[in-house]
Amino acid sequence: MLNARTRFWRFARHEDVDYIPDWGDWVGPAERWQAEGCPIPTRIPDDHMLRWFSDYFGFEGIFSAFWGEHRVPVNTGVYPGYPHVVYEDTDTYTVYRTGNGSVVKQFKNEGGLLHSTQWLDYPIKTRADWDEFRSSQLNPDDPGRYPPEAEWQALKRKWQVRDHLLSIDGGSFYGIMRDWMGVEGISYTLFEDPQLIHDMVAYLADFYIKVLHRALHEVDIDFAMFWEDMAYKAGPLVSPAMFRKFFLPGYQQVTEVLREHGVTLSWVDCDGNIDALIPLWLEGGVRGFYPLEVASDMDINALQRIYGREILTWGNVDKRALIAGPEAIDIELERLRPAVEYGGFIPLVDHGVPDDVPYAHYLYYLEQRRRLCGQPT
């Protein structure tokens, strides 16, 4: 039997494998599933829950940008971050300042890891805000971006003999800037102060390269994960022309350095309909795409007809089928059979498993998905 790492790379090259890599979904309905019989420990922190699910279901890993297993723990975001400040706390929601300086309203009692959030305020509104933010939060040389030295050395020794995949965060451009400015803020700035956007992208590209320098020199990394979330149901939040003008250069700069250090595969995690952006990401050195949301009209069969083996993908299992039940799950997985047989595609739930998915439905889906992919059941 192949190990997880060898299996993936044979799969990525469209070579014969014993089965398609058995990656994990982003599972969320912890409280509901616990009540329905899933043996989740009573006291387990949210940030350990995905690891518990991965171990319990026997997944080879749960991969996404900025979280998941297995990944190099390098902080490519804000550091040291803003102090957590609670402005309002009620039975139904909490208003607080996040580590990146945004003020959000997060709703409670939703029964899982996924919580509805409303963004209220952002740290960057002007060039002066950006200058202060960059100076206080985006120092690439801060030693706190890596684990303590003893822990880092221990991780490197463990990774040298690993049989699993290892990812690293490649960064984000539009997505992270949107978090710092808001959709309206970045949209207006693209027109009213385009040079500020150019300056931010240029700084971020250099910043990511500097932060990743040590890891790229000391660790054998399998792939990089970028994150954007720059699209919605009808398409991207910026035009392809604006992506090319403002964001493509940053991708090209970072992925070139990644390739120079042996990281030949880069993925992007972007919700919504990304059809118009895929050619640009390919030009920017990114050839992997997730989650391919079905509700946003993403269709892996259509993508394979257009791009063939130029792309690698995972996701595209309609989460709504898991809510509906076994018959809908069977129909959905049968829709994906041609893409699975073509290769280069790992069927996974298209983003988080929502709280209205019963535990029994997920178990049925997982069993049938594993049968489709030839995975151990």
N, C-alpha and C positions, 0 to 999 in steps of 0.2 A: 504493500500500500504506500502511496506517495505521502510525504508530509505536506502540511498546509502550504508551506512556502513554495516547494517545488510544484505542487499541484497548481497553484495560482499562476506561476510563470509559464507553465506549459499551456494552461488555459488561455492566458493572454496572447500567446503566440499561435493559438488555434491548433495546438498539437493534441494528441490523444491524452485523455486523463481518465482516472478511475471514476471520478464524478466531479460535477461542477462545485467550485468552492462553496462551503456551507457557512456563509456569513450570516450575521444576526441582524434582525430587524431592530429598529428603534422602538422598543416596547415601553408602553407608558401606563396602562391602567392598573397600577400596583394595588391600590386599595380594593378595587372591584374584584380583581383576580384573587386576591387573598381571601375575600369573602366567598368566592366561588370554588375554592379548593386548591389554589396554587400555594405551595408551602413556603411563601415568602417570610423570612424572619420578621418578627414583630417590630423590632427596632433595627432599622438599617437606614443610614443616611441616603438622601436622594442621589448624591454623587457616587454612591457605591451600587445603586440599584441596577444600572445597566450591566455592570460587571457580574452581579449576581445572576441576572437573567442569562447572560452569555454562558456562564459556567453551568447553570441549571439545564439549559436547553442543549448544551454541548456544541455551541457555535465555535467556529474557528477564529472569530474576531468580530467586533462591531466597529466599523470604520466610518468616520465622518470628520468634517473639519472641526478643529478645536476641542474635540473630545473623542472618546472611544478607546478601544483596545485593539491592537497594540500600537502605541505611538511614542515618539521621542518627546519627553516632557519639557519642551522649550517654549517659553512664553513669548509669542510674537505680537501680543496685544499691549494694552496699557499696563504700565508698571511704574510705581507701586499701586496705582489705582486711587480712586477717590474714597474717602471715608464713607461708610454706610450710614446714611441718615434716614430715619423714619419720620415722615411728616404727618402721616395720618394712618391709623390702624383701626379698622372696624371688623365686624363679624364677616363681612363679605369681600373686603379688599384691603390692600395696604398700599400706601403711596410712599415711595422711598427713592433715594438717590442710589444709582448703581455704581459699580466700580469704575465704569467708563465716564461717569459724570452726568449721565442722563437721569431725568426724573421720570419714574414710571408708576403706573397704577396696575398692580397685579391682583387678580381675582382669586379668591380662596375656594375651598370646598369643591374642587373639580375632580377629586378622586384619583389622581395619578401624577406622573412626572410632568405633564404638559399643562401649563396654566395660561389662560388668556391674559394678555398684557396690553395696556394702552400707554403709549409714550406721550408725555406731557411737556418735556423741556429737554434741551440739548446743550452741550457745553461749547459748541463752536458755532458762532453766528457771524463773526467778522475775522479778518486777517489777524487782528490783535489776539483774538481768542485762540486761533490756530497757533500763533507763535508761543503763547503761554502753555497751551496743551502739549505741543511738541516738546518744549523745554522740560516740562514737569513729568510727562508720562511716556515719552517715546525716546528714551536714551538707549540705544542699542547695546551699549557697553556695560550696562548695569549687571553686576554679577548675579543678581536675583532672578535673572531670566533663565538661569540653569539651576538644576538641583544642587544642593551642597556637594562639595568636591568628593567626599567619601561615597555618597550615594551615587553620584555620576559615574565614578570609577567602577562601582559594583554593577551598575546597569550595563556599562560597556562590556564587562566580563561576561555577563549573562547573555547579552545580545550576540556575542561572538560565537556562541554554540547553539543559537536558537534554531528552531525548525518552523517558526511562524513568521508571518509578514510583519514589517515594521514601517509605519508611516511617520511623516513629519508635517507640521503645518507649513504650507507655502505662503500663507498670508491672505489678504483681501484688499481690494481697492474700493470699488463703489460700495460694496456691502458694509464695510467697516466705517467708511466715511458717512454713509447714510445713518448708521447708528450714532455717529457723533454730531450730525447736522440735521437729521430728519429728512424725509423724502422731499418736503417742500423746500427746506433749506438748501439741500444739494442741487435741487432742480433749478431754483432761482440763481444760485451761484454759478452754475454751468453757463448761464447767459450773461449775468451781470458782472461777474468777476472770474472769467474763465482762466486767467493766469493763476489764481489761487488754487483751482482744481489741478492745473498742471503742476504747480509747486508741491501740492500735497501728494500727488501720485509719484512724482520724482523722489520726494523724500521717503515715502513708504517703500519704494523699490530698493533704494539704497539701505534703508533700515532693515528690511527682511534679509537682504544678502548679508549684512553685518551680523545680525542676530544668529543666522543659521550657519555662519562660517565655521564655528568650532564643531558643531554636529556633523556637518558635511565632510570635514577633514578627519573626524575620529570614529564615525559610525557608518556601517554599511546599511544604507537606507533603501527600502524597496520603492516607495513612491511618496509623492507630496500631495497634500490635500489643500486646495484653495476653497474659500467660501465666499459667496456673493449675495444670494437672495436679491437679485436685481430684476426680477420679473414677476408678473402676476398672470392671471388666467388668460388675458388677451395678448400678452407679449411682454417684451422688456420695458423697463422704466426709463430707458434711454434708447435713442435710435441706434441702429448699427453704425451709422456715420459718426455719432458722438462717441460710441464705444471705441471705434478705431482711432479717433482723434485724441481722446483723453486717457483711455484705460489700456488699450492694446500695448503701448510702449512699456508700461510697467510689467505686464505679463511676459513680454519678450525678454526683458532684462533679467527677471528672476528665473524663468525657466531655462535660459541659456546657462546661467551659473549652476543650476541644479544638474543639467545634463553634463556639464564639465566635471562634475563630481559624481557621476555615475547614476544619478537619479533620472532615469530616462522616461518615467511615466508620471504624469501629473493629472490629477482629477479636479473637478470643480463641483461643489455642492451648491446648487442654485434651484430654488423652488420656482414654480410658475412655468409659463411656456417660453422655452429658450431656443426654439427653432431658429430664430433670426440671428442668434448669437453664436451658435455652434461653429459656423465657418470661421468666425473671428477668434474664438478660443483655440481652434485648431491652428490657426495662423500664429497664435500667441504661445504655442507649445503645450497646450492642454488637449488631451485626447480621451479623457475619461469623464463621464457625466452621471449625475445622480441628483434628485430622486426620480425625475421624469414623471411628474404628477399627471395622472390620467384625467383628473378633473380640469386640468389646464390643457387638455387635448394633446398631451405628449404620447407618442406611439412608437414603441421600440421597433415594431415591424417596419414602419415607414422609415425610421432613421436608418435601419440596416439596408433598406433598398437604396437610400441616398448615399450613405457613407461607407457601406460595406465593412471591411475589416480595419478601416482607419480609426474607428472609435471602439472604446470599451465602455460598458454601461452596467449600472445596477439600479434596481428599483422597479417602477412601472407596474407593480401590482396594486390595483385600485383598492385603497383602504375601505371604500364603501362596500366592497364585496364581502369583507370580513364582518361588517356589521350585519349584512343581509343573511348570511348563513351558508351552509354547505353547497346548495345548488348554485348560488351566485359565485362561490369560490371556485367550483369546478369549471364553470363557464369562463371565469377570468383566467384561470391557469391554462385552460385549453387555448384561449386567445394568444397566450404567450408561448405556446409550444414551438411554433416556427422559429421564433427568435432564440429560444433555448437550443434548438437543434442546429441553428446556423452558427452559434458560438459567440463568445465575447460578451455575453450578457448573463448577469446573475439576477434572477427575479427576487425582489424584496419588496416589502410594503413601501409605497411611495411617500415617504416621510414617516412621522411618528404614528404608531398604532393608537388610535383615539380611544377615549375612555368608554365609548359605547360599543366596543368590541367585547363580547363575552369570552371568557377564558376557553370555553369549549369550542367556540368558533376558531380561535387562534390555534388551538391544538389540532383541529381538523385541517386548517390551512397549512400548518407546518408539516404535517404528515404528507399531505398531497403535494406540497411544493417539493419536499425531499424525494418523493417518488418520481416526480417530473425530472428532477435534476440528477437522479441516480445516486442520491446521497443516502447514507445509512439512516434507517428509521428506527 
